[in-house]
């Protein structure tokens, strides 16, 4: 007798979406665990806590601060801290001073962040 070959069911669009959704949920969840948050008041925009690691820790910290300060639920929120590429590099610019400053804004036409340096007289020179 012939062995019956195991037939694979064709991948429907809905099954494909479920697989992709499951993959994205795992990636998104792991990224939230690594993210650093800050807690703030919505009415005054005052930062109540910084550098809270992880989503659950930020949620707990916001709840603790809300109870401690006697605030309502909508007065305390938390957000992920932004990481800006505003670092400086010690690469030489030829005739320039030596420290290249990278702006937090992205220059789409060049495909990189805006760059420039400040000379000894305090004048800013744009590299791009």
C-alpha positions in Angstrom: 0.0 0.0 0.0 1.0 3.5 -0.6 1.7 5.7 2.3 -0.5 8.6 2.3 1.4 11.9 2.0 0.5 14.4 4.6 -1.1 17.3 2.7 -0.4 20.8 3.9 -3.3 23.1 4.0 -2.9 26.1 1.8 -2.1 29.2 3.7 -5.1 31.5 3.6 -4.8 35.2 4.1 -6.5 35.0 7.5 -4.1 32.4 8.8 -1.2 34.4 7.4 -2.5 37.5 9.3 -2.7 35.5 12.5 0.9 34.3 12.2 2.1 37.8 11.4 0.1 39.3 14.3 1.5 36.8 16.7 5.1 37.6 15.6 4.5 41.3 15.9 3.0 40.9 19.4 6.0 39.1 20.6 8.4 41.7 19.1 6.4 44.6 20.4 6.1 43.1 23.9 9.8 42.4 24.1 10.6 46.0 23.0 8.3 47.4 25.7 10.2 45.4 28.3 13.4 47.0 27.2 12.1 50.5 26.9 12.8 53.3 29.4 9.8 55.4 30.4 9.1 58.6 32.3 6.0 59.4 34.4 4.4 62.9 34.2 1.4 64.9 35.2 -1.0 65.8 32.4 -2.3 69.1 33.9 1.1 70.7 34.6 3.4 68.5 32.4 5.7 68.1 35.3 7.9 65.0 35.2 7.3 62.9 38.3 9.8 60.1 37.6 12.4 59.3 34.9 14.3 56.3 33.8 11.7 53.6 34.7 12.7 50.4 33.0 9.9 48.4 31.5 6.2 48.9 30.8 4.9 47.1 33.9 7.3 49.0 36.1 6.2 52.3 34.6 2.6 51.4 35.1 3.2 50.5 38.8 5.3 53.6 39.4 2.5 55.8 37.8 -0.1 54.2 40.0 2.1 54.6 43.1 2.7 58.3 42.4 -1.0 58.8 41.7 -2.0 57.4 45.1 0.9 59.2 46.9 0.0 62.6 45.4 -3.8 62.1 45.6 -4.3 62.6 41.9 -7.0 61.3 39.5 -6.4 58.6 37.0 -6.2 60.9 34.0 -3.8 63.3 35.7 -0.8 60.8 35.7 0.5 59.2 32.5 3.8 57.7 31.3 5.6 57.8 28.0 8.6 56.1 26.5 11.7 58.3 26.7 13.1 59.4 23.3 16.6 58.6 22.4 18.1 61.3 20.2 21.2 60.8 18.1 22.5 64.2 19.3 25.9 62.7 20.1 29.1 64.3 19.2 31.9 62.7 17.3 35.6 63.5 17.4 36.1 63.0 13.6 38.0 65.8 12.0 36.3 67.9 9.4 39.4 68.9 7.5 40.0 72.6 8.3 37.3 72.7 11.0 37.5 72.4 14.7 36.9 68.6 15.2 33.6 68.0 16.9 30.7 67.1 14.7 27.3 67.7 16.2 24.4 65.6 15.0 20.9 67.1 15.2 17.9 65.1 16.3 16.2 65.9 12.9 16.6 63.6 9.9 17.6 65.0 6.5 15.6 62.8 4.1 17.3 64.1 1.0 20.8 63.2 2.3 19.7 60.0 4.1 21.3 61.0 7.4 20.9 63.4 10.3 21.8 67.0 9.9 25.4 67.7 10.9 27.6 70.7 11.7 30.2 72.1 13.9 31.0 75.2 16.0 34.3 77.0 15.4 36.4 78.7 18.1 34.6 82.0 17.5 31.2 80.4 18.3 29.9 80.3 14.7 28.0 77.3 13.6 28.9 75.7 10.3 26.5 73.4 8.5 28.3 70.4 6.9 25.4 69.0 4.8 
